[in-house]
Amino acid sequence: MKKRVLFPVLLVMVGLLIVGCGSILNPQNVSVTTFSKASYIQLGATGSLTQISSSGVAALDVVIFAFGDIATTSIDSSYLTWMQTFMDYGAADAVCFLSIGGEYVTPEAINAAGGVNTIVSNVVAQISSYNSGLTTGEIAGVDLDLENGVEAATIEALAAGFKAAGLTVCIAPQVFVSSGQAVDPANPTNLVLTSGGSLTTTNSYGLAVASGNVDYIMVQAYNSGWITVNGYYENQTQFLKGIANALSNARTILSIPAATKVFVGTVANQCAGGQFNIFNPDLGWPFPVPYDHQAILNQLQTDIVAMENDSTNYGNINGIMYWSMNNDYMPTAWSDTYAVKGGFSKTICGATN
């Protein structure tokens, strides 16, 4: 049983298994090796922050801290403390953003904060203060997560203002259609990057993108509703692959500069999004409803690897984004009792815990 000829053969077999599966000892630790990985961290969700693993943060290439206050120059000292914690976890090696917007920043809130120039001034001051307080790492830019029908001219003015201040600019548009219901991934002429609200069918982020003032696009491919690509809705895993194909083919249609990085985004688990997300296959409501979180993650991981290896159809996609690390590492805080803790980070990003 100790024939020497078996030893090199076994080594080769083990090597092939490790290359093919990421880790034979931990089958969930399968890293997405080509696409970059990005995630939001909700600094205001304090109860879940302690649950986020250092390995999960270290697996990211882009970290987006949510949310900055558009109405003040002052920083949140607890945010600074947590930023430093995550920088020490590994975020210092990533491109880090401070996000503004979210579900509560409306056009009215933008006006109440003093308008574009004041908001730019406020947020630039906050980022400067955060960076002064960090001993390692830095906030390199601002993320515009404007979801409530913000006009294209306002988004462009914000992007231009932050870019002129020397910051890297990221946007987080919702994917939708200007007409019809179906997106043709080969010729997505009706695909839009919208800020939602009353402008759902409008390419609200178009001016900012075409201007060259946007460095990263974190497309929210969830919560849009009844749109389809290749016959799949947003609550089906295959939707993400189809919309990524459409986005890859939409560079010219949407006037996306070659230097702008495009990430296709999803949620970490069922309760991290609205009714339309890939972890709610039966469109159950209210949440949570039973689902097999790990099985869906495994299918998603398979699809992502296929996308990575298909430069013809996905060559213009640079990464995968998800909302959020908080939901991923403490799903029970959002009443999700079916999700695997850290499942997205482990299965898709290659985190070890």
VOBA-1610 file (N, C-alpha, C; in pm, whole numbers, padded with zeros to 5 digits, always signed):
BEGIN
Met+00082-00122+00000Met+00000+00000+00000Met+00085+00126+00000Lys+00216+00114+00007Lys+00303+00231+00008Lys+00386+00242-00119Lys+00326+00194-00229Lys+00397+00203-00355Lys+00427+00347-00389Arg+00554+00375-00415Arg+00597+00513-00437Arg+00531+00576-00559Val+00489+00498-00655Val+00429+00552-00776Val+00298+00624-00747Leu+00230+00590-00638Leu+00103+00653-00606Leu+00120+00796-00557Phe+00231+00827-00495Phe+00246+00957-00429Phe+00237+01074-00527Pro+00315+01077-00637Pro+00301+01188-00730Pro+00166+01193-00797Val+00107+01075-00820Val-00027+01075-00881Val-00128+01141-00789Leu-00120+01107-00660Leu-00211+01168-00563Leu-00189+01318-00553Leu-00062+01359-00557Leu-00034+01503-00552Leu-00099+01575-00668Val-00089+01518-00786Val-00149+01580-00904Val-00300+01588-00890Met-00361+01477-00842Met-00507+01475-00825Met-00553+01579-00725Val-00482+01587-00611Val-00517+01687-00509Val-00501+01827-00565Gly-00390+01850-00639Gly-00367+01982-00697Gly-00477+02022-00791Leu-00524+01926-00875Leu-00632+01957-00968Leu-00761+01989-00894Leu-00787+01914-00787Leu-00909+01940-00710Leu-00905+02076-00645Ile-00788+02115-00592Ile-00777+02246-00527Ile-00793+02358-00628Val-00731+02342-00744Val-00745+02446-00848Val-00889+02457-00893Gly-00956+02340-00910Gly-01090+02342-00964Gly-01195+02384-00864Cys-01172+02356-00735Cys-01278+02381-00636Cys-01243+02486-00534Gly-01124+02546-00541Gly-01090+02651-00447Gly-01031+02596-00320Ser-01101+02506-00254Ser-01049+02446-00132Ser-01120+02316-00106Ile-01048+02205-00113Ile-01109+02075-00090Ile-01152+02060+00055Leu-01084+02136+00144Leu-01116+02126+00286Leu-01234+02214+00324Asn-01255+02319+00250Asn-01366+02411+00276Asn-01432+02444+00144Pro-01530+02364+00101Pro-01588+02382-00031Pro-01657+02516-00050Gln-01688+02588+00058Gln-01748+02720+00042Gln-01643+02825+00008Asn-01517+02796+00040Asn-01412+02895+00018Asn-01365+02892-00128Val-01455+02930-00219Val-01427+02930-00361Val-01419+03074-00407Ser-01300+03122-00431Ser-01280+03262-00462Ser-01315+03293-00607Val-01382+03404-00627Val-01402+03457-00761Val-01274+03531-00796Thr-01196+03475-00885Thr-01058+03519-00900Thr-01037+03631-01001Thr-01127+03647-01096Thr-01108+03748-01200Thr-01183+03876-01169Phe-01311+03864-01141Phe-01391+03982-01110Phe-01351+04038-00973Ser-01351+04170-00964Ser-01332+04234-00834Ser-01458+04218-00751Lys-01444+04232-00621Lys-01558+04218-00530Lys-01579+04347-00452Ala-01705+04387-00439Ala-01739+04510-00367Ala-01856+04484-00275Ser-01857+04552-00162Ser-01972+04542-00071Ser-01991+04672+00005Tyr-02115+04694+00042Tyr-02150+04805+00132Tyr-02141+04756+00276Ile-02100+04848+00364Ile-02105+04825+00508Ile-02189+04936+00568Gln-02298+04898+00635Gln-02389+04996+00695Gln-02337+05035+00833Leu-02271+05150+00840Leu-02213+05193+00966Leu-02318+05228+01070Gly-02439+05257+01025Gly-02545+05290+01119Gly-02611+05168+01180Ala-02589+05050+01121Ala-02648+04927+01174Ala-02553+04869+01278Thr-02543+04937+01390Thr-02437+04910+01487Thr-02442+04770+01547Gly-02560+04715+01561Gly-02571+04583+01623Gly-02509+04472+01543Ser-02494+04493+01412Ser-02440+04388+01325Ser-02292+04405+01294Leu-02235+04519+01325Leu-02097+04547+01285Leu-01996+04452+01349Thr-02022+04412+01473Thr-01928+04323+01542Thr-01926+04184+01481Gln-02028+04150+01402Gln-02037+04017+01344Gln-01960+04003+01213Ile-01924+04116+01152Ile-01855+04113+01023Ile-01713+04060+01042Ser-01677+03960+00965Ser-01547+03896+00985Ser-01435+03971+00914Ser-01318+03965+00972Ser-01201+04028+00911Ser-01169+03965+00776Ser-01191+03835+00765Ser-01168+03765+00639Ser-01262+03814+00530Gly-01386+03842+00567Gly-01483+03893+00470Gly-01442+04028+00415Val-01395+04116+00504Val-01350+04248+00460Val-01225+04236+00374Ala-01132+04151+00417Ala-01006+04135+00344Ala-01026+04079+00204Ala-01139+04012+00181Ala-01167+03953+00050Ala-01218+04055-00051Leu-01242+04177-00005Leu-01302+04279-00092Leu-01196+04366-00160Asp-01230+04411-00280Asp-01147+04506-00354Asp-01202+04648-00343Val-01332+04658-00313Val-01398+04787-00297Val-01488+04780-00174Val-01475+04878-00084Val-01558+04886+00036Val-01632+05019+00033Ile-01764+05014+00052Ile-01845+05135+00048Ile-01913+05152+00183Phe-01874+05258+00256Phe-01932+05285+00387Phe-02059+05370+00372Ala-02168+05322+00429Ala-02296+05390+00418Ala-02345+05430+00558Phe-02395+05551+00571Phe-02407+05660+00476Phe-02355+05788+00541Gly-02302+05879+00458Gly-02265+06011+00507Gly-02386+06102+00512Asp-02380+06203+00596Asp-02490+06300+00613Asp-02466+06417+00520Ile-02555+06439+00424Ile-02535+06544+00325Ile-02555+06684+00381Ala-02611+06693+00501Ala-02650+06823+00555Ala-02552+06884+00654Thr-02434+06822+00671Thr-02340+06873+00770Thr-02196+06846+00727Thr-02105+06922+00785Thr-01962+06896+00765Thr-01906+06804+00874Ser-01987+06783+00977Ser-01941+06706+01093Ser-01938+06556+01064Ile-01845+06488+01127Ile-01838+06343+01112Ile-01898+06275+01234Asp-01923+06146+01218Asp-01975+06064+01327Asp-01856+05990+01387Ser-01828+06016+01513Ser-01709+05956+01576Ser-01717+05804+01581Ser-01837+05750+01595Ser-01850+05604+01596Ser-01822+05547+01457Tyr-01859+05623+01354Tyr-01827+05580+01217Tyr-01676+05572+01198Leu-01606+05672+01249Leu-01461+05675+01236Leu-01399+05553+01305Thr-01449+05520+01423Thr-01398+05405+01496Thr-01416+05277+01416Trp-01535+05261+01359Trp-01561+05139+01281Trp-01484+05139+01150Met-01470+05255+01087Met-01388+05262+00965Met-01248+05212+00994Gln-01191+05256+01107Gln-01056+05213+01141Gln-01050+05063+01165Thr-01153+05010+01231Thr-01160+04865+01253Thr-01156+04791+01121Phe-01237+04836+01025Phe-01243+04766+00897Phe-01119+04790+00812Met-01056+04907+00828Met-00928+04929+00761Met-00825+04829+00813Asp-00826+04807+00943Asp-00733+04711+01003Asp-00764+04568+00960Tyr-00891+04540+00931Tyr-00931+04408+00883Tyr-00877+04382+00741Gly-00851+04487+00667Gly-00806+04468+00529Gly-00861+04569+00431Ala-00954+04652+00475Ala-01011+04752+00384Ala-00908+04855+00340Ala-00800+04867+00416Ala-00695+04962+00378Ala-00634+04927+00243Asp-00647+04801+00202Asp-00595+04757+00073Asp-00698+04770-00038Ala-00818+04812-00004Ala-00926+04826-00101Ala-00947+04973-00137Val-01026+04997-00241Val-01071+05132-00272Val-01193+05157-00186Cys-01189+05259-00102Cys-01298+05284-00006Cys-01374+05411-00040Phe-01506+05403-00027Phe-01594+05515-00056Phe-01681+05546+00066Leu-01723+05672+00075Leu-01830+05712+00165Leu-01953+05733+00079Ser-02059+05659+00108Ser-02181+05668+00027Ser-02274+05775+00082Ile-02342+05843-00008Ile-02450+05934+00030Ile-02576+05892-00044Gly-02687+05908+00022Gly-02813+05872-00041Gly-02886+05766+00037Gly-02918+05656-00032Gly-03000+05553+00030Gly-03147+05587+00016Glu-03229+05512+00084Glu-03373+05525+00063Glu-03432+05655+00116Tyr-03360+05727+00201Tyr-03419+05846+00264Tyr-03378+05978+00200Val-03281+05977+00111Val-03237+06102+00048Val-03320+06125-00078Thr-03413+06218-00069Thr-03504+06253-00177Thr-03459+06384-00241Pro-03519+06421-00356Pro-03489+06553-00412Pro-03517+06665-00312Glu-03621+06648-00232Glu-03654+06749-00131Glu-03544+06758-00025Ala-03488+06643+00012Ala-03380+06642+00111Ala-03255+06709+00055Ile-03231+06692-00073Ile-03116+06756-00137Ile-03133+06908-00134Asn-03252+06954-00163Asn-03279+07099-00157Asn-03267+07150-00014Ala-03321+07075+00080Ala-03317+07117+00220Ala-03175+07125+00273Ala-03085+07042+00217Ala-02945+07042+00261Ala-02866+07159+00203Gly-02928+07234+00114Gly-02862+07351+00056Gly-02824+07339-00090Gly-02861+07225-00151Gly-02832+07207-00292Gly-02697+07145-00318Val-02665+07131-00446Val-02547+07056-00489Val-02417+07110-00431Asn-02392+07239-00446Asn-02264+07295-00402Asn-02240+07276-00253Thr-02344+07296-00175Thr-02331+07279-00030Thr-02307+07133+00006Ile-02378+07044-00061Ile-02360+06901-00033Ile-02219+06857-00067Val-02168+06901-00182Val-02031+06866-00219Val-01934+06916-00114Ser-01951+07040-00072Ser-01864+07098+00030Ser-01871+07021+00161Asn-01994+06987+00202Asn-02013+06913+00327Asn-01945+06777+00324Val-01967+06703+00217Val-01916+06566+00210Val-01765+06565+00191Val-01712+06657+00114Val-01567+06668+00099Val-01502+06694+00235Ala-01565+06782+00315Ala-01513+06811+00449Ala-01519+06688+00538Gln-01627+06611+00529Gln-01638+06489+00609Gln-01528+06389+00572Ile-01508+06367+00443Ile-01407+06271+00400Ile-01268+06315+00445Ser-01242+06444+00436Ser-01114+06496+00483Ser-01095+06469+00632Ser-01201+06490+00709Ser-01193+06468+00854Ser-01175+06319+00886Tyr-01250+06234+00816Tyr-01234+06091+00838Tyr-01091+06047+00807Asn-01038+06095+00695Asn-00902+06056+00656Asn-00798+06106+00755Ser-00822+06224+00810Ser-00730+06278+00911Ser-00729+06193+01037Gly-00843+06132+01066Gly-00854+06051+01187Gly-00812+05907+01171Leu-00796+05861+01046Leu-00756+05723+01021Leu-00605+05708+01029Thr-00558+05606+01098Thr-00415+05582+01106Thr-00366+05495+00992Thr-00456+05416+00935Thr-00426+05337+00815Thr-00544+05347+00720Gly-00516+05343+00590Gly-00621+05348+00491Gly-00677+05487+00472Glu-00765+05499+00372Glu-00828+05627+00345Glu-00959+05608+00269Ile-01043+05709+00278Ile-01163+05715+00196Ile-01122+05786+00066Ala-01127+05714-00044Ala-01078+05768-00171Ala-01183+05845-00247Gly-01311+05821-00216Gly-01413+05887-00295Gly-01551+05879-00235Val-01649+05917-00317Val-01788+05923-00273Val-01873+05838-00366Asp-01969+05769-00306Asp-02065+05687-00380Asp-02200+05756-00380Leu-02259+05771-00499Leu-02390+05834-00512Leu-02496+05726-00524Asp-02562+05697-00413Asp-02668+05596-00409Asp-02801+05669-00402Leu-02841+05728-00514Leu-02958+05816-00519Leu-03074+05741-00583Glu-03173+05706-00502Glu-03276+05610-00542Glu-03417+05668-00552Asn-03434+05794-00526Asn-03569+05848-00512Asn-03607+05949-00619Gly-03574+05919-00744Gly-03615+06007-00853Gly-03535+06135-00860Val-03405+06129-00835Val-03319+06247-00845Val-03290+06274-00992Glu-03304+06398-01033Glu-03288+06436-01172Glu-03145+06416-01222Ala-03134+06390-01353Ala-03004+06366-01415Ala-02908+06484-01395Ala-02960+06606-01407Ala-02874+06725-01394Ala-02815+06735-01253Thr-02893+06695-01153Thr-02844+06699-01014Thr-02736+06594-00992Ile-02759+06474-01044Ile-02658+06368-01029Ile-02530+06407-01100Glu-02541+06462-01220Glu-02421+06503-01293Glu-02346+06614-01220Ala-02420+06710-01165Ala-02356+06820-01091Ala-02283+06768-00968Leu-02342+06671-00898Leu-02277+06613-00781Leu-02150+06538-00823Ala-02161+06456-00927Ala-02045+06381-00974Ala-01933+06474-01017Ala-01968+06580-01090Ala-01868+06676-01137Ala-01803+06749-01020Gly-01884+06783-00920Gly-01831+06853-00803Gly-01733+06769-00724Phe-01768+06643-00702Phe-01678+06555-00627Phe-01553+06523-00707Lys-01568+06507-00838Lys-01453+06480-00923Lys-01357+06599-00922Ala-01412+06720-00929Ala-01329+06840-00926Ala-01256+06856-00794Ala-01312+06796-00687Ala-01249+06802-00556Ala-01140+06696-00540Gly-01115+06621-00647Gly-01008+06521-00643Gly-01049+06385-00591Leu-01181+06361-00582Leu-01229+06234-00530Leu-01265+06138-00642Thr-01254+06010-00614Thr-01302+05906-00705Thr-01453+05899-00689Val-01524+05885-00800Val-01670+05889-00797Val-01728+05753-00835Cys-01821+05708-00753Cys-01893+05583-00774Cys-02042+05615-00776Ile-02118+05543-00858Ile-02264+05558-00857Ile-02328+05422-00837Ala-02451+05423-00785Ala-02523+05298-00760Ala-02663+05305-00820Pro-02672+05303-00952Pro-02804+05314-01017Pro-02883+05185-01010Gln-03014+05199-01025Gln-03102+05083-01041Gln-03106+05050-01190Val-03107+04923-01223Val-03122+04884-01363Val-03272+04874-01394Phe-03311+04931-01509Phe-03452+04926-01549Phe-03459+04942-01700Val-03582+04957-01752Val-03603+04970-01895Val-03677+05100-01926Ser-03643+05160-02040Ser-03711+05283-02083Ser-03844+05252-02150Ser-03859+05130-02200Ser-03984+05088-02264Ser-03991+04936-02262Gly-04114+04886-02273Gly-04132+04742-02274Gly-04100+04679-02141Gln-04073+04549-02145Gln-04046+04474-02023Gln-03917+04394-02033Ala-03890+04343-02154Ala-03775+04256-02173Ala-03652+04333-02219Val-03536+04290-02170Val-03407+04344-02214Val-03342+04241-02306Asp-03301+04285-02424Asp-03228+04198-02515Asp-03079+04213-02482Pro-03017+04112-02422Pro-02878+04129-02380Pro-02781+04156-02494Ala-02816+04113-02614Ala-02728+04136-02729Ala-02739+04278-02782Asn-02854+04342-02760Asn-02877+04478-02810Asn-02969+04552-02712Pro-02916+04586-02594Pro-02999+04639-02485Pro-03031+04789-02502Thr-03101+04824-02607Thr-03127+04965-02636Thr-03225+05029-02538Asn-03303+04947-02466Asn-03399+05003-02371Asn-03350+04998-02227Leu-03224+04959-02207Leu-03168+04950-02072Leu-03133+05089-02020Val-03173+05118-01896Val-03141+05248-01837Val-03083+05229-01697Leu-03006+05329-01655Leu-02952+05335-01519Leu-03027+05445-01448Thr-03126+05405-01371Thr-03223+05500-01317Thr-03202+05528-01169Ser-03255+05643-01126Ser-03257+05673-00983Ser-03394+05640-00922Gly-03477+05573-01000Gly-03605+05525-00948Gly-03707+05635-00923Gly-03795+05612-00827Gly-03899+05709-00796Gly-03986+05739-00918Ser-04011+05866-00941Ser-04093+05907-01054Ser-04019+05898-01186Leu-03887+05867-01180Leu-03804+05862-01300Leu-03757+05719-01330Thr-03840+05621-01293Thr-03800+05482-01304Thr-03754+05443-01443Thr-03821+05492-01546Thr-03787+05454-01683Thr-03687+05549-01748Thr-03631+05640-01670Thr-03540+05743-01722Thr-03395+05706-01693Asn-03305+05731-01786Asn-03163+05705-01768Asn-03101+05818-01686Ser-03140+05825-01560Ser-03106+05938-01473Ser-02956+05957-01453Tyr-02881+05850-01456Tyr-02736+05859-01435Tyr-02659+05880-01565Gly-02732+05889-01676Gly-02669+05895-01807Gly-02575+06012-01828Leu-02615+06130-01786Leu-02531+06248-01804Leu-02399+06235-01727Ala-02409+06189-01603Ala-02288+06175-01521Ala-02193+06072-01580Val-02249+05962-01629Val-02167+05856-01688Val-02097+05906-01814Ala-02175+05966-01903Ala-02120+06011-02032Ala-02016+06121-02015Ser-02026+06197-01906Ser-01935+06309-01884Ser-01793+06263-01850Gly-01779+06135-01811Gly-01649+06085-01770Gly-01618+06111-01624Asn-01716+06162-01549Asn-01694+06193-01408Asn-01721+06075-01315Val-01757+05960-01373Val-01788+05841-01292Val-01679+05736-01314Asp-01620+05690-01205Asp-01513+05591-01212Asp-01563+05448-01191Tyr-01667+05433-01109Tyr-01725+05301-01080Tyr-01877+05310-01092Ile-01935+05205-01150Ile-02081+05191-01154Ile-02117+05063-01081Met-02189+05076-00969Met-02236+04960-00892Met-02384+04940-00923Val-02413+04862-01025Val-02550+04847-01072Val-02632+04762-00976Gln-02745+04815-00931Gln-02835+04740-00845Gln-02929+04658-00934Ala-02898+04531-00951Ala-02981+04443-01033Ala-03081+04368-00945Tyr-03155+04444-00867Tyr-03256+04391-00776Tyr-03353+04503-00741Asn-03470+04464-00693Asn-03573+04559-00648Asn-03639+04640-00758Ser-03611+04609-00885Ser-03672+04687-00993Ser-03815+04643-01022Gly-03840+04513-01017Gly-03977+04467-01042Gly-03987+04381-01167Trp-04089+04406-01245Trp-04125+04314-01352Trp-04050+04340-01481Ile-03918+04333-01477Ile-03840+04337-01600Ile-03774+04200-01618Thr-03746+04165-01743Thr-03689+04034-01771Thr-03569+04046-01863Val-03482+03947-01856Val-03372+03932-01950Val-03356+03782-01975Asn-03355+03744-02100Asn-03353+03603-02139Asn-03469+03526-02077Gly-03580+03596-02052Gly-03698+03532-01995Gly-03695+03517-01845Tyr-03591+03568-01779Tyr-03578+03555-01634Tyr-03611+03687-01564Tyr-03681+03676-01451Tyr-03710+03792-01367Tyr-03602+03808-01261Glu-03609+03921-01190Glu-03507+03952-01088Glu-03506+03855-00971Asn-03611+03778-00954Asn-03613+03682-00844Asn-03555+03546-00885Gln-03498+03540-01006Gln-03436+03416-01054Gln-03285+03435-01067Thr-03210+03336-01023Thr-03065+03348-01020Thr-03007+03387-01155Gln-03064+03332-01263Gln-03010+03355-01397Gln-03025+03500-01444Phe-03109+03577-01376Phe-03127+03717-01414Phe-02995+03792-01406Leu-02916+03764-01302Leu-02792+03839-01282Leu-02696+03815-01399Lys-02688+03693-01444Lys-02600+03660-01556Lys-02648+03730-01684Gly-02779+03730-01705Gly-02834+03794-01824Gly-02815+03944-01825Ile-02837+04007-01709Ile-02824+04153-01705Ile-02677+04193-01713Ala-02588+04109-01663Ala-02445+04136-01679Ala-02406+04132-01826Asn-02462+04038-01901Asn-02439+04031-02045Asn-02488+04158-02113Ala-02607+04203-02074Ala-02663+04326-02132Ala-02576+04447-02099Leu-02531+04456-01974Leu-02447+04569-01934Leu-02314+04567-02008Ser-02259+04448-02029Ser-02133+04437-02101Ser-02147+04486-02245Asn-02265+04463-02303Asn-02291+04505-02441Asn-02346+04647-02450Ala-02364+04713-02335Ala-02428+04845-02335Ala-02330+04960-02322Arg-02202+04933-02332Arg-02103+05040-02319Arg-02131+05155-02414Thr-02154+05124-02540Thr-02179+05228-02640Thr-02318+05288-02622Ile-02417+05202-02600Ile-02556+05248-02585Ile-02570+05345-02469Leu-02503+05315-02357Leu-02513+05399-02237Leu-02397+05498-02225Ser-02314+05506-02328Ser-02200+05600-02331Ser-02110+05584-02209Ile-02080+05457-02175Ile-01993+05428-02061Ile-01848+05431-02108Pro-01765+05521-02056Pro-01625+05526-02098Pro-01553+05396-02067Ala-01452+05366-02147Ala-01378+05241-02130Ala-01312+05231-01993Ala-01274+05346-01936Ala-01204+05345-01807Ala-01298+05327-01689Thr-01428+05341-01710Thr-01525+05328-01602Thr-01549+05181-01572Lys-01535+05142-01447Lys-01552+05003-01407Lys-01699+04974-01376Val-01749+04863-01428Val-01889+04825-01411Val-01898+04700-01323Phe-01971+04712-01212Phe-01998+04599-01123Phe-02147+04567-01130Val-02180+04440-01136Val-02320+04400-01132Val-02352+04359-00989Gly-02463+04411-00935Gly-02490+04396-00793Gly-02613+04315-00760Thr-02605+04246-00648Thr-02717+04172-00594Thr-02719+04190-00443Val-02805+04117-00376Val-02813+04125-00229Val-02751+03998-00168Ala-02716+04006-00041Ala-02648+03895+00026Ala-02742+03779+00057Asn-02867+03812+00084Asn-02966+03710+00119Asn-03105+03769+00103Gln-03206+03691+00133Gln-03343+03731+00102Gln-03385+03864+00166Cys-03359+03880+00294Cys-03407+03998+00365Cys-03318+04120+00347Ala-03213+04108+00266Ala-03128+04224+00237Ala-03186+04309+00124Gly-03290+04259+00058Gly-03350+04333-00052Gly-03500+04339-00040Gly-03562+04390-00145Gly-03707+04391-00151Gly-03758+04258-00204Gln-03881+04256-00248Gln-03942+04131-00290Gln-03872+04069-00412Phe-03821+04156-00501Phe-03755+04106-00621Phe-03606+04093-00599Asn-03564+03976-00554Asn-03422+03944-00546Asn-03404+03795-00565Ile-03283+03754-00602Ile-03261+03615-00643Ile-03280+03514-00532Phe-03290+03560-00407Phe-03308+03469-00295Phe-03455+03453-00256Asn-03544+03504-00340Asn-03688+03491-00318Asn-03751+03430-00443Pro-03716+03306-00477Pro-03756+03249-00605Pro-03906+03238-00626Asp-03984+03229-00518Asp-04129+03217-00533Asp-04202+03349-00509Leu-04124+03458-00499Leu-04180+03591-00474Leu-04266+03595-00348Gly-04226+03518-00248Gly-04302+03516-00124Gly-04298+03650-00052Trp-04404+03678+00022Trp-04414+03804+00097Trp-04521+03789+00201Pro-04504+03843+00321Pro-04387+03920+00367Pro-04271+03827+00401Phe-04152+03889+00411Phe-04031+03813+00444Phe-04032+03778+00592Pro-03952+03676+00631Pro-03884+03582+00540Pro-03974+03466+00502Val-03945+03406+00389Val-04012+03283+00348Val-03904+03179+00328Pro-03936+03051+00343Pro-03833+02947+00331Pro-03763+02949+00196Tyr-03631+02933+00198Tyr-03552+02922+00075Tyr-03420+02856+00107Asp-03356+02800+00006Asp-03228+02734+00023Asp-03117+02831-00015His-03069+02904+00084His-02971+03010+00060His-02845+02955-00004Gln-02791+02846+00051Gln-02664+02793-00001Gln-02677+02740-00142Ala-02789+02678-00175Ala-02807+02625-00310Ala-02808+02738-00413Ile-02873+02849-00379Ile-02877+02964-00470Ile-02739+03026-00482Leu-02667+03036-00370Leu-02530+03088-00375Leu-02440+03001-00462Asn-02456+02870-00451Asn-02375+02780-00532Asn-02401+02800-00681Gln-02530+02817-00716Gln-02564+02840-00857Gln-02508+02975-00903Leu-02517+03075-00817Leu-02464+03207-00850Leu-02313+03200-00871Gln-02244+03126-00785Gln-02100+03112-00798Gln-02064+03045-00930Thr-02139+02943-00968Thr-02117+02875-01096Thr-02136+02971-01213Asp-02242+03053-01205Asp-02270+03150-01311Asp-02159+03255-01320Ile-02109+03299-01206Ile-02004+03402-01206Ile-01875+03348-01268Val-01840+03226-01233Val-01721+03166-01293Val-01737+03154-01444Ala-01858+03116-01488Ala-01883+03108-01632Ala-01870+03245-01698Met-01916+03349-01630Met-01904+03485-01681Met-01758+03526-01692Glu-01681+03493-01590Glu-01538+03527-01589Glu-01464+03466-01707Asn-01506+03347-01745Asn-01439+03273-01851Asn-01495+03301-01990Asp-01587+03397-01999Asp-01651+03429-02127Asp-01632+03577-02157Ser-01514+03610-02207Ser-01483+03751-02234Ser-01564+03807-02350Thr-01615+03721-02436Thr-01696+03768-02549Thr-01824+03834-02500Asn-01890+03771-02404Asn-02018+03822-02355Asn-02009+03903-02227Tyr-01897+03893-02156Tyr-01887+03961-02027Tyr-01756+04038-02011Gly-01690+04065-02120Gly-01559+04129-02115Gly-01558+04270-02060Asn-01675+04335-02058Asn-01683+04472-02006Asn-01735+04478-01863Ile-01746+04363-01798Ile-01786+04358-01657Ile-01660+04342-01573Asn-01648+04427-01472Asn-01526+04428-01390Asn-01542+04366-01252Gly-01667+04354-01204Gly-01680+04304-01069Gly-01821+04269-01028Ile-01832+04217-00905Ile-01958+04180-00841Ile-01973+04263-00714Met-02091+04321-00696Met-02120+04400-00576Met-02235+04334-00500Tyr-02233+04348-00366Tyr-02350+04302-00292Tyr-02381+04394-00174Trp-02509+04398-00141Trp-02561+04469-00025Trp-02611+04364+00074Ser-02564+04364+00196Ser-02448+04431+00247Ser-02376+04334+00337Met-02257+04369+00385Met-02184+04281+00476Met-02261+04260+00607Asn-02333+04362+00648Asn-02412+04351+00771Asn-02516+04240+00759Asn-02591+04243+00648Asn-02692+04140+00625Asn-02628+04002+00613Asp-02512+03999+00548Asp-02446+03871+00524Asp-02402+03806+00655Tyr-02343+03884+00744Tyr-02287+03827+00866Tyr-02382+03826+00985Met-02494+03896+00975Met-02594+03888+01082Met-02734+03890+01020Pro-02768+03788+00941Pro-02899+03788+00875Pro-03016+03789+00970Thr-02997+03735+01090Thr-03108+03730+01186Thr-03150+03869+01233Ala-03061+03968+01221Ala-03097+04105+01258Ala-03203+04161+01165Trp-03215+04102+01047Trp-03318+04140+00950Trp-03423+04029+00939Ser-03432+03947+01042Ser-03533+03841+01055Ser-03515+03727+00957Asp-03398+03716+00894Asp-03374+03608+00800Asp-03313+03489+00875Thr-03396+03388+00900Thr-03351+03270+00974Thr-03307+03157+00882Tyr-03313+03180+00750Tyr-03278+03076+00653Tyr-03139+03097+00592Ala-03085+03218+00604Ala-02957+03250+00541Ala-02840+03188+00616Val-02738+03151+00542Val-02613+03103+00600Val-02529+03224+00640Lys-02488+03233+00766Lys-02409+03347+00812Lys-02278+03355+00733Gly-02254+03471+00672Gly-02134+03490+00593Gly-02134+03413+00463Gly-02249+03362+00424Gly-02258+03276+00306Gly-02212+03341+00178Phe-02252+03466+00155Phe-02213+03534+00032Phe-02062+03558+00030Ser-02009+03606+00140Ser-01866+03634+00148Ser-01783+03509+00126Lys-01828+03398+00180Lys-01753+03274+00166Lys-01766+03215+00026Thr-01887+03204-00022Thr-01911+03134-00149Thr-01870+03217-00270Ile-01896+03346-00267Ile-01869+03430-00384Ile-01735+03501-00375Cys-01697+03546-00257Cys-01576+03627-00243Cys-01455+03550-00195Gly-01475+03430-00142Gly-01362+03350-00098Gly-01318+03373+00045Ala-01402+03437+00127Ala-01368+03456+00268Ala-01359+03320+00337Thr-01277+03314+00440Thr-01259+03188+00512Thr-01351+03172+00631Asn-01410+03284+00676Asn-01507+03274+00786Asn-01602+03392+00782
//
